[in-house]
Amino acid sequence: MSNGLRVGIAGYGLAGRYFHAPLLKGVGFEVVGALTANNERVQHLHQDFPNAKAVSNLAELIALKIDLLVVASANIVHAEQAIAGLRAGIPVVVDKPMGLHLAQTQEIIDVSQETGVPVTTYFNRRWDSESLTIKRVLSEGLLGEIFRLDSRFERFRPEGNPHSWREFMTYEEGGGKLLDLQPHLISLALDWFGPAELKYASVRSIRNMADDDSVLVLKHDSGVDSYLSASEVIGAHGPRIRLSGSKGSLLIHDLDPQEALLRAGKFPQGGVWTEHTATKAFLHQGELITEISVEPGNYSIFYTLVANALKGEGDWPVSTSEALAVARIIEEAEKVSIR
């Protein structure tokens, strides 16, 4: 299956190779090139896409006559590469975070508006099993009046990864969990419960590297409070989701399995997973616990929507106003956090 659209990927590390390329392939994009100077990653590109060209600079990638640029490089060059693509007239998908800070995110969006070339950001977690299940549960009113969300990405990696720029670069350089994992948590909370203000933030480093433990509290205009935790040093992590309302709490303990599938070399052929992509969900009402039906996750929906938008057949999957709202909360958290 091909949709006739050519795509170039800036960066072919973890994000480019596993979180973008398989999904692009799955929904019919032709991956024609990738920007990388790393010999091992060049080999990976040729293994995955024998006809794709490895290039050493963005101008060469743009010269491949691409219909879409995917910026999956280190955070520190997101803005530079996204703006170059937009000024070349190429629509852009930027991996999260769109920019290092609010001003940089605004600059990208300003260039998009100035040139009339669209840009979006990769908040793929909106198509996790738990996210799609929560949207259905909210529409059904199963939990009654919602008042609290506890949402976590917590792991226990006390030693850290000496080869990961995300763990060793400073916040100003694009490192840390505030820029890596909190954008997912924030974007989901805003998507589910609407606009919010930051009421509390603690962002700190436990391992003497980049920030590796953060807790943000949001107050939504809808009345819901969101408690968002992203940590690499929690020895006994809580459930992925606890969503509480007047009629009970929804608990989801495990991560959506799609990331593990992508890392294992799987991809959704034709935009459809043949593997199991659902997590289990439970309704807790005191001592009464009931397992409920769940929705399967599917990240390829993001790129299906991108393909449709490129053909003028729908909206981009994440609006620039949504990207700005997330960037604003992250910047406020960094400024007011307790260290």
Rosetta blueprint (number, residue, H / E / L):
1 M L
2 S L
3 N L
4 G L
5 L L
6 R E
7 V E
8 G E
9 I E
10 A E
11 G L
12 Y L
13 G L
14 L H
15 A H
16 G H
17 R H
18 Y H
19 F H
20 H H
21 A H
22 P H
23 L H
24 L H
25 K H
26 G H
27 V L
28 G L
29 F L
30 E E
31 V E
32 V E
33 G E
34 A E
35 L E
36 T L
37 A L
38 N L
39 N H
40 E H
41 R H
42 V H
43 Q H
44 H H
45 L H
46 H H
47 Q H
48 D H
49 F L
50 P L
51 N L
52 A L
53 K E
54 A E
55 V E
56 S L
57 N L
58 L H
59 A H
60 E H
61 L H
62 I H
63 A L
64 L L
65 K L
66 I L
67 D L
68 L E
69 L E
70 V E
71 V E
72 A L
73 S L
74 A L
75 N H
76 I H
77 V H
78 H H
79 A H
80 E H
81 Q H
82 A H
83 I H
84 A H
85 G H
86 L H
87 R H
88 A L
89 G L
90 I L
91 P L
92 V E
93 V E
94 V E
95 D E
96 K L
97 P L
98 M L
99 G L
100 L L
101 H L
102 L H
103 A H
104 Q H
105 T H
106 Q H
107 E H
108 I H
109 I H
110 D H
111 V H
112 S H
113 Q H
114 E H
115 T H
116 G L
117 V L
118 P L
119 V E
120 T E
121 T E
122 Y E
123 F L
124 N H
125 R H
126 R H
127 W H
128 D L
129 S H
130 E H
131 S H
132 L H
133 T H
134 I H
135 K H
136 R H
137 V H
138 L H
139 S H
140 E H
141 G L
142 L L
143 L L
144 G L
145 E L
146 I E
147 F E
148 R E
149 L E
150 D E
151 S E
152 R E
153 F E
154 E E
155 R L
156 F E
157 R L
158 P L
159 E L
160 G L
161 N L
162 P L
163 H L
164 S L
165 W H
166 R H
167 E H
168 F H
169 M L
170 T L
171 Y H
172 E H
173 E H
174 G L
175 G L
176 G L
177 K H
178 L H
179 L H
180 D H
181 L L
182 Q H
183 P H
184 H H
185 L H
186 I H
187 S H
188 L H
189 A H
190 L H
191 D H
192 W H
193 F H
194 G L
195 P L
196 A E
197 E E
198 L E
199 K E
200 Y E
201 A E
202 S E
203 V E
204 R E
205 S L
206 I L
207 R L
208 N L
209 M L
210 A L
211 D L
212 D L
213 D E
214 S E
215 V E
216 L E
217 V E
218 L E
219 K E
220 H E
221 D L
222 S L
223 G L
224 V L
225 D E
226 S E
227 Y E
228 L E
229 S E
230 A E
231 S E
232 E L
233 V E
234 I L
235 G L
236 A L
237 H L
238 G L
239 P L
240 R L
241 I E
242 R E
243 L E
244 S E
245 G E
246 S L
247 K L
248 G E
249 S E
250 L E
251 L E
252 I E
253 H L
254 D L
255 L L
256 D L
257 P L
258 Q H
259 E H
260 A H
261 L H
262 L H
263 R H
264 A L
265 G L
266 K L
267 F L
268 P L
269 Q H
270 G H
271 G H
272 V L
273 W L
274 T L
275 E L
276 H L
277 T L
278 A L
279 T L
280 K L
281 A E
282 F E
283 L E
284 H E
285 Q E
286 G L
287 E L
288 L E
289 I E
290 T E
291 E E
292 I E
293 S L
294 V L
295 E L
296 P L
297 G L
298 N L
299 Y L
300 S H
301 I H
302 F H
303 Y H
304 T H
305 L H
306 V H
307 A H
308 N H
309 A H
310 L H
311 K L
312 G L
313 E L
314 G L
315 D L
316 W L
317 P L
318 V L
319 S L
320 T H
321 S H
322 E H
323 A H
324 L H
325 A H
326 V H
327 A H
328 R H
329 I H
330 I H
331 E H
332 E H
333 A H
334 E H
335 K H
336 V H
337 S L
338 I L
339 R L
